[in-house]
C-alpha cells in the first residue's frame, strides 16, 4: 500500500526522517483540532467549528491529503450555511473516519519502512 504521505515525502526531497517528523506534527495537530471540532459541534458553535475545520483542512492540504481536506472544507462550508448540527455531525464523522484510515495506512507504511 502506498503511503498516504507519498506526495509530502516527494515534496521534502524524499527525506524519510523529515517526512516522519512532519507527519508526526500533522497527527498531533489533527488530534487537537478534532477535539476543537467535537467541542464546537457539541456547543453548536458554528464559528468555532468553521475555524477548526479550516485549520485542519489547510494542514491536510499541505500534506497532500486531498480527500480529507475536501471533507473538512465541506464541514467549514456547512458551518457557515446551516445550523443543522446533524449535518455537521455526519461530515465530522466522515473526517474522523478518514483520519483513522490515514493513520492506519501511515502505521502500515512505518512498519514496512522500518523493517
C-alpha positions as CSV (number, residue, x, y, z in Angstrom):
1,X,0.0,0.0,0.0
2,X,1.5,3.4,-0.9
3,X,2.0,5.9,1.8
4,X,-0.8,8.4,2.2
5,X,2.0,10.9,2.5
6,X,3.9,10.0,-0.6
7,X,3.4,13.4,-2.2
8,X,4.6,15.1,1.0
9,X,7.8,12.9,1.0
10,X,8.4,13.8,-2.6
11,X,8.0,17.5,-1.8
12,X,10.5,17.1,1.0
13,X,13.1,15.7,-1.4
14,X,12.5,12.1,-0.4
15,X,13.8,12.7,3.1
16,X,12.2,9.9,5.1
17,X,13.2,11.4,8.5
18,X,11.8,14.8,7.7
19,X,8.6,13.1,6.4
20,X,8.2,11.2,9.7
21,X,8.7,14.5,11.6
22,X,6.1,16.4,9.6
23,X,3.6,13.5,9.7
24,X,4.0,13.3,13.5
25,X,3.3,17.0,13.8
26,X,0.3,16.6,11.5
27,X,-1.2,13.9,13.7
28,X,-0.6,15.9,16.8
29,X,-2.3,18.9,15.3
30,X,-5.1,16.7,13.9
31,X,-5.9,15.3,17.3
32,X,-6.1,18.7,18.8
33,X,-8.2,20.1,16.0
34,X,-10.6,17.1,16.2
35,X,-11.1,17.9,19.9
36,X,-12.0,21.5,19.0
37,X,-14.3,20.3,16.2
38,X,-16.2,18.0,18.6
39,X,-16.5,20.7,21.3
40,X,-17.8,23.2,18.7
41,X,-20.3,20.7,17.4
42,X,-21.5,19.8,20.9
43,X,-21.9,23.5,21.8
44,X,-23.5,24.4,18.4
45,X,-20.7,26.9,17.9
46,X,-20.7,27.4,14.1
47,X,-17.9,30.0,14.1
48,X,-15.6,27.8,16.1
49,X,-16.5,24.8,14.0
50,X,-15.7,26.6,10.8
51,X,-12.4,27.9,12.2
52,X,-11.2,24.5,13.4
53,X,-12.3,22.8,10.1
54,X,-10.4,25.5,8.1
55,X,-7.3,25.0,10.2
56,X,-7.2,21.2,9.8
57,X,-8.2,21.4,6.1
58,X,-5.2,23.6,5.5
59,X,-2.8,21.2,7.3
60,X,-4.3,18.2,5.4
61,X,-3.9,20.0,2.1
62,X,-0.3,20.9,2.9
63,X,0.4,17.2,3.5
64,X,-1.3,16.2,0.2
65,X,-4.3,14.6,1.9
66,X,-6.8,15.9,-0.6
67,X,-9.8,13.8,0.3
68,X,-9.5,14.8,4.0
69,X,-9.0,18.4,3.0
70,X,-12.2,18.3,0.9
71,X,-14.3,16.8,3.6
72,X,-13.1,19.4,6.1
73,X,-13.7,22.2,3.6
74,X,-17.3,20.8,3.3
75,X,-17.6,20.9,7.1
76,X,-16.4,24.5,7.1
77,X,-18.9,25.4,4.4
78,X,-21.7,23.6,6.3
79,X,-20.9,25.6,9.5
80,X,-21.3,28.8,7.6
81,X,-24.5,27.9,5.9
82,X,-26.6,25.7,8.3
83,X,-27.3,25.4,12.0
84,X,-28.3,21.8,11.5
85,X,-25.9,20.0,13.8
86,X,-26.8,16.6,12.4
87,X,-25.3,17.7,9.1
88,X,-22.2,18.9,10.9
89,X,-22.1,15.6,12.8
90,X,-22.2,13.4,9.6
91,X,-19.4,15.4,8.0
92,X,-17.3,15.4,11.1
93,X,-17.7,11.7,11.5
94,X,-16.6,11.3,7.8
95,X,-13.5,13.4,8.6
96,X,-12.7,11.4,11.7
97,X,-13.0,8.1,9.7
98,X,-10.7,9.5,7.0
99,X,-8.1,10.5,9.6
100,X,-8.3,7.0,11.1
101,X,-7.9,5.5,7.7
102,X,-4.9,7.7,7.0
103,X,-3.4,6.9,10.4
104,X,-3.7,3.1,9.8
105,X,-2.1,3.4,6.3
106,X,0.7,5.5,7.8
107,X,1.3,2.9,10.6
108,X,1.5,0.2,7.9
109,X,4.0,2.4,5.9
110,X,6.1,2.8,9.1
111,X,6.1,-0.9,9.6
112,X,7.2,-1.6,6.1
113,X,9.8,1.2,6.0
114,X,11.3,0.3,9.4
115,X,11.7,-3.4,8.7
